[in-house]
Amino acid sequence: MIQRLSAEKFAAELYEAYQLDPQQNNWTYLPYGPISTQSEFLNWLRFVEDGTDTVFFAIINKTMRKTRRCR
């Protein structure tokens, strides 16, 4: 399931999911990141959630009911 990105709704689970990648390969080929701290990640999400140039969505694992990715 996908939903429009909301920093308030998804920040904690997204940060947790990105921490599962210690080599930070999720950030390869992206013009931003890696983001080191939860506070920095929350600030970045707040910045991009209202963007008009690029629209971000949260990808939610329906089985686990957890947010796993942001694209």
ChimeraX commands (.cxc) that place a marker at each C-alpha (Angstrom):
marker #1 position 0.00,0.00,0.00 radius 0.5
marker #1 position 1.26,3.53,-0.69 radius 0.5
marker #1 position 0.30,6.79,0.98 radius 0.5
marker #1 position 1.45,10.36,0.45 radius 0.5
marker #1 position 4.38,11.08,2.75 radius 0.5
marker #1 position 3.56,12.59,6.14 radius 0.5
marker #1 position 6.52,13.31,8.43 radius 0.5
marker #1 position 4.27,13.22,11.48 radius 0.5
marker #1 position 2.74,9.88,10.55 radius 0.5
marker #1 position 5.73,7.97,9.13 radius 0.5
marker #1 position 8.99,9.49,10.43 radius 0.5
marker #1 position 9.66,7.04,13.27 radius 0.5
marker #1 position 8.98,3.88,11.25 radius 0.5
marker #1 position 10.87,5.13,8.21 radius 0.5
marker #1 position 13.90,6.06,10.28 radius 0.5
marker #1 position 13.80,2.62,11.91 radius 0.5
marker #1 position 13.56,0.94,8.49 radius 0.5
marker #1 position 16.52,2.89,7.10 radius 0.5
marker #1 position 18.61,1.82,10.11 radius 0.5
marker #1 position 18.29,-1.80,8.92 radius 0.5
marker #1 position 20.76,-0.92,6.14 radius 0.5
marker #1 position 24.08,-0.32,7.98 radius 0.5
marker #1 position 25.96,0.16,4.69 radius 0.5
marker #1 position 23.43,2.87,3.78 radius 0.5
marker #1 position 22.91,1.47,0.29 radius 0.5
marker #1 position 19.38,2.90,0.27 radius 0.5
marker #1 position 20.92,6.32,-0.33 radius 0.5
marker #1 position 23.03,5.28,-3.34 radius 0.5
marker #1 position 22.18,7.31,-6.46 radius 0.5
marker #1 position 20.07,9.81,-4.49 radius 0.5
marker #1 position 20.94,13.51,-4.48 radius 0.5
marker #1 position 20.43,13.63,-0.68 radius 0.5
marker #1 position 21.46,11.52,2.31 radius 0.5
marker #1 position 22.60,9.48,3.99 radius 0.5
marker #1 position 20.94,11.06,6.98 radius 0.5
marker #1 position 22.59,10.19,10.28 radius 0.5
marker #1 position 20.28,11.21,13.11 radius 0.5
marker #1 position 16.57,10.81,13.73 radius 0.5
marker #1 position 16.24,14.56,14.23 radius 0.5
marker #1 position 17.97,15.27,10.91 radius 0.5
marker #1 position 15.74,12.69,9.21 radius 0.5
marker #1 position 12.58,14.27,10.65 radius 0.5
marker #1 position 13.67,17.71,9.46 radius 0.5
marker #1 position 14.36,16.35,5.97 radius 0.5
marker #1 position 10.94,14.63,5.84 radius 0.5
marker #1 position 9.21,17.84,6.90 radius 0.5
marker #1 position 11.06,19.70,4.16 radius 0.5
marker #1 position 10.15,17.26,1.36 radius 0.5
marker #1 position 6.61,16.35,2.39 radius 0.5
marker #1 position 5.22,19.64,1.09 radius 0.5
marker #1 position 7.32,19.75,-2.04 radius 0.5
marker #1 position 5.72,20.36,-5.41 radius 0.5
marker #1 position 8.63,19.37,-7.63 radius 0.5
marker #1 position 8.97,15.83,-6.29 radius 0.5
marker #1 position 6.15,14.03,-4.53 radius 0.5
marker #1 position 7.15,11.42,-1.95 radius 0.5
marker #1 position 5.11,8.41,-0.92 radius 0.5
marker #1 position 5.46,5.97,1.97 radius 0.5
marker #1 position 5.34,2.29,1.07 radius 0.5
marker #1 position 3.60,0.29,3.76 radius 0.5
marker #1 position 4.00,-3.44,4.24 radius 0.5
marker #1 position 0.38,-4.59,4.63 radius 0.5
marker #1 position 1.35,-7.80,6.44 radius 0.5
marker #1 position 3.54,-6.10,9.04 radius 0.5
marker #1 position 1.54,-2.84,8.98 radius 0.5
marker #1 position 4.84,-0.99,9.02 radius 0.5
marker #1 position 6.24,1.66,6.75 radius 0.5
marker #1 position 9.30,0.26,5.00 radius 0.5
marker #1 position 10.30,2.75,2.32 radius 0.5
marker #1 position 9.94,6.30,1.15 radius 0.5
marker #1 position 10.19,7.09,-2.57 radius 0.5
marker link #1:1,2 radius 0.2
marker link #1:2,3 radius 0.2
marker link #1:3,4 radius 0.2
marker link #1:4,5 radius 0.2
marker link #1:5,6 radius 0.2
marker link #1:6,7 radius 0.2
marker link #1:7,8 radius 0.2
marker link #1:8,9 radius 0.2
marker link #1:9,10 radius 0.2
marker link #1:10,11 radius 0.2
marker link #1:11,12 radius 0.2
marker link #1:12,13 radius 0.2
marker link #1:13,14 radius 0.2
marker link #1:14,15 radius 0.2
marker link #1:15,16 radius 0.2
marker link #1:16,17 radius 0.2
marker link #1:17,18 radius 0.2
marker link #1:18,19 radius 0.2
marker link #1:19,20 radius 0.2
marker link #1:20,21 radius 0.2
marker link #1:21,22 radius 0.2
marker link #1:22,23 radius 0.2
marker link #1:23,24 radius 0.2
marker link #1:24,25 radius 0.2
marker link #1:25,26 radius 0.2
marker link #1:26,27 radius 0.2
marker link #1:27,28 radius 0.2
marker link #1:28,29 radius 0.2
marker link #1:29,30 radius 0.2
marker link #1:30,31 radius 0.2
marker link #1:31,32 radius 0.2
marker link #1:32,33 radius 0.2
marker link #1:33,34 radius 0.2
marker link #1:34,35 radius 0.2
marker link #1:35,36 radius 0.2
marker link #1:36,37 radius 0.2
marker link #1:37,38 radius 0.2
marker link #1:38,39 radius 0.2
marker link #1:39,40 radius 0.2
marker link #1:40,41 radius 0.2
marker link #1:41,42 radius 0.2
marker link #1:42,43 radius 0.2
marker link #1:43,44 radius 0.2
marker link #1:44,45 radius 0.2
marker link #1:45,46 radius 0.2
marker link #1:46,47 radius 0.2
marker link #1:47,48 radius 0.2
marker link #1:48,49 radius 0.2
marker link #1:49,50 radius 0.2
marker link #1:50,51 radius 0.2
marker link #1:51,52 radius 0.2
marker link #1:52,53 radius 0.2
marker link #1:53,54 radius 0.2
marker link #1:54,55 radius 0.2
marker link #1:55,56 radius 0.2
marker link #1:56,57 radius 0.2
marker link #1:57,58 radius 0.2
marker link #1:58,59 radius 0.2
marker link #1:59,60 radius 0.2
marker link #1:60,61 radius 0.2
marker link #1:61,62 radius 0.2
marker link #1:62,63 radius 0.2
marker link #1:63,64 radius 0.2
marker link #1:64,65 radius 0.2
marker link #1:65,66 radius 0.2
marker link #1:66,67 radius 0.2
marker link #1:67,68 radius 0.2
marker link #1:68,69 radius 0.2
marker link #1:69,70 radius 0.2
marker link #1:70,71 radius 0.2
view
